[in-house]
Amino acid sequence: EEFDYQVAFDIRDLISVEEVMEELNLGPNGALVYCMEYLLNNTDWLQDELDNFGDDEYLILDCPGQLELYTHIPLMRNIIDRMRMWGYGNTMVAVFLLDATFVADSAKFISGSLLSLSAMIALELPHVNVLTKCDLLSEDDVERTLELSSATELWGREQDRNSIMPANYEEGTEEQRRLEQRRRNRSRLTDSICQLLDDYTMVNFLPLNIRDEESIDHVLSCVDATIQYGEDVEVRGYEGAEVDGGEE
């Protein structure tokens, strides 16, 4: 993978998924887990790389997108705990990225919200959720979903649109009854997930349009505010102004 920007350091200098797949005959997911476990066992490499930067420098750690690393396997949590031991505890924030195309499918959007909540609970870090690639959708479509007050309201709107049979669905064919029963079971499960999201009331998303400078600035300012980045910088006055502290 090639980056469109210069990276400060690259974990592939320590270990790479391609090498692990070739040497251990693992698939891409298994190789990625192996690489993260290897990093966890060699965190002195990560610490040495981080020590090359000053306390006031802004670092973005671009992490893998495999969700198991955050929600099922405590690898990322263990790495974060190590970084806390190194003194980064009050300066870290997790930014969860969800593809804006999920907005077009309410079930996928709710699933993405649940994954965000799972990562938030597992990592125990200040958390910012960002809806990426908003430039691929109309602004109205994005706002229509984000302005809803609850996941239950979003799923209720989907159900009103997609109900395929009336309440007396027993009168249909066997195949129709089977499909409708499956839909109702799925709906009950989704209702429970929506209720869980609403009970926590912690998941919301910031839309990000990379073609809109104001959108980028807004996301960055929210991330900065989460960790109070830059708040200890002294405000500088106009150099040409003269301040007279004496009494007249």
N, C-alpha and C positions, 0 to 999 in steps of 0.2 A: 504494500500500500504506500502510495506517495502522498505527501502532504503539500498543500498549497502555501504553506508558511514554514518558516524555519523553526524546528523544535529545539528546546533547550537541552533535553536529553531523551533518549529512546530506550525503552525496555528491551528492544530487539538487540541492543548491544550486550545484554545479559543472556537472553534466551528468546527464541522465536517459535511461533506456532508451527511454521513450515518445517523447521528442523525436528521438532518433537513428533510431528505427524510422520515424517520420513523415518526417523530412527526407532520410534516405538510403535509404529503402525496404528496410531490412534486417529479417530475422526477429528474434525475441527473443534467440536465442542469439548471433547475429552482432552485434546491437546491444549486448549485454552485454560481449562481448569488446572492441568498439570503445570502450565507456565505460571499461573497465579500462585500455586502452592510452592513452586520453586522460588518465586519472588519473596514469599512469606518466609521461607527458610534462608533467604539471603538479603534480608532487609538492610544489612550494613551497606550494600550497594546503593540502595535508595537513599539512605541517610547521607552517604557521602555526596551523592548528586545534589540533594537538597541543601547541604551545607555550603555549596558554592554560591548561594544566593543570600542577599542581605535580608534583614527583618522587614524592610519596607518594600520589598519587591513582590509583585503580584504574579502568582503561579497558578496556571490552569492545568490540572492533571486530567488528561483525556483518557477516560476509562473504557474498558470493553462494554459492548452493549448486551452481553449475555446476562439475562436477568437472574439466572440461578446464582451468580456470584454475589448478588445483593439480597435475594429473598430466600434462597434455599440453603446455600453453603456459606458459612460465616467467613469467607476469605477476605472480602473487602472490609468487613467489620474488624477483623483481626489486624489488617494493615492500618486502618484508621486508629485503632487502639495504640499501635506502635508509634504512630505519628503524634498522638496525644502525649506519649511518654517523652517524645523529643521536643515538646513545648509548642506544638501547633494547635493545641486543643481549642483555643479561643479565636482562631483565625481561619477555621475551615468551614465551608458551606458546601452542601451537596446540591447540584443542579440536575434535576431529572428532566430528560428530553423526551417528548412524545410527539410523534408525527402528526401533523395537522390533518392528514387524510383520514385519521380515525374519527374526525368530526362527522364525516359522511355516514358513519355507521355507529348508531348509539351504543350497541352492545360492545363494540370494540373500544369506544371511548370510555365506557364504564369499566371495562377490563383494564384499560391503561391506567385509569384512576386508582383502581384497586392495587395494581402493581406499584404505583407511586406511593401509596399509603404503606404497603408492605416494606418497601425500601426505606421509607422514612422511619418506620418503627425499628427496623433491623439496624440501621446505621447510627441512629440517635445523634444526628447532626442537624443544625439549622438547614432548612430545606426550601428550595425554590423550584417550582414546576414550570417548565417552559413548553409551549406548544410551537414546535418548529415548522418550517416550510409553509407558513401562512400565506406566502406569496403565490402558492399554487391553488388557493381557494379564494372565493370572493369574500370580501370583508363582512358582508351580511351573513354568510353561512357560519363564519367563525363566531361572530358576535351573538348570533341566535342561540348557539349552544352555550357559550360562556356566560351569557346573561341569565341563564336559568338558575333558580335559587337552590336547587337540590338535584341529586342524582335520581331520586324517585320521580321528580317532575319530568326529567329527561326521558326516563324509561316509560312513564305513562304516556307521553306523547308518541313514542315509538309503538306502543301497544295499540293505541287508537288507530294508528295508520296501517298496522300489519295484521290485525286479527283476520283470520282466514275462514272461520266458521262461526255460526251462531252458537248460543248457549246449548241448544239441543243437538249438539254435534253427533249424538249417538245415532241419529237418523241417517248419517252418511254411510259410505262404503267402509269396509274394514280398513282399507289403506288410509282413507281420510281420517277415520277415528284414531288410528295409530299415530299419524302425523300430528293431529291436533292434541292428543294426549302428551306427546313429546314436547310440543310447543308450550303447553301449559306447565309442564314440569320445569322446563327451562325458564319460563316466566317467573315461577315461584322462587326459583333459585336466584334469579337476577333481582327480584324484589328484595330478597334478604341481603344481597350484596349492596344494593342501593341504600337500604336502611343502615347498614354498617357504615358506609361512607358518610351518610348524613349525620349519624351519631357522633362521628369523630369531627366533622365539620373542619377538617384541616387541609383538604385537597382543593386547590384552585390553580388555575393556569394563567401564565402571562403569554399573550400571543407574540410571536417573533417573526417579523418580516425582514429578511436580510437586505431587501431593496429599499427599506425605509429607515433612514438614520435615526429618526425619533424613536422608532420601535426598538432599535438596538440600544440606544441610550437609556430607554426606560428599563429594559431588562437588566442592563449593567448597573444602573443606579439601585435597583431593588436588591440585587446580589450584594452590592457594596453596603447597603444599609443593614442587611442581615447580619453582617459581621462587623459593622461600624468601621469599615475601611475608610481611612483618610480623615476620620473625625478628630484625630489628635494632631492634625496639621494646623499650624498657626495661620490665622488669616493675615495676609499682608496688605497693608494700606497703600495708598497712592504715594509713590516715592517723592513726588514733587510737593506734597502737602506738608505744611509746617504745623506742628502741634505745640501750642503754648500752654504749658501746665501751670503758669503763674496766675496770681490773682490780680485783677485790675484795682 
